[in-house]
Amino acid sequence: MEQNMVIDESWQVLRKIFETHGIRRTYEKDNFIFMKAEQARYIGFITSGQARTVVTNSDGDALTLFYLGENNMIGSESLLKRDVFPVIISVQAITECTVYLLPKEKFWEIFESEDLSKDLIIQHLVMRITTLSDYIACSHFRDNRKRIAYFLHSNYMLNGPVISHTNEQIAAITGVNRVSVNRIINALARDEILRPEYKKIVILDDERLQSIFGSLSLFGEVDVKQQ
């Protein structure tokens, strides 16, 4: 996909900036890279491992918003050129993670001195907004099979045919219990719509995957909750 090639090139530019100028940190599994409400001082770039963005509900339960792997920038709050701004969403390592950190002042100094395009940042923000909006849309499906199909399709459109999520992670994001996720994924595999592999899923037939939920319009044909 041409779009993915452009995005990959953007990540390569950003990765080089962070590896050249940033502070290398290693975070063990379950350690927090950024914690909600602390002052946003650094922008980070994950070069290995996996993390999750997490919020806490009113009952004190930790809820996963989405997962982040290699070549993802984190700490978007620090992109704002304000002296004091809090971290809005916590980022927690779920495997050992290598992250390069740049103070926000240094980050913008490099951008300006090397005359880099702001499109690099815009692409990052657009992808993050797209991810969140797709996950919100996904939550409106009452039928679990449609919800999982939409989740897989939205990831396919953003990242290509290889979905780097485990069934457990898909369950955490979509709110569908893991037993149901396993059953749905296995059924889709039998229908040769996808192929489960170790810690990832390969989409084989996105058209048939789309046919499960019928439409991308939340206000049209999609089976949504009636408010």
Secondary structure, DSSP 8 states (H G I E B T S, - for coil): -HHHHHHHHHHHHHHHHHHHHSEEEEE-TT-EEE-TTSB--EEEEEEES-EEEEEE-TTS-EEEEEEE-SSEEE-GGGGS--S--B--SEEEESS-EEEEEEEHHHHHHHHHHTT--THHHHHHHHHHHHHHHHHHHHTTBSSHHHHHHHHHHHHHHHH-SEE---HHHHHHHH---HHHHHHHHHHHHHTTSEEEETTEEEES-HHHHHHHH--S-TTTTS-B---
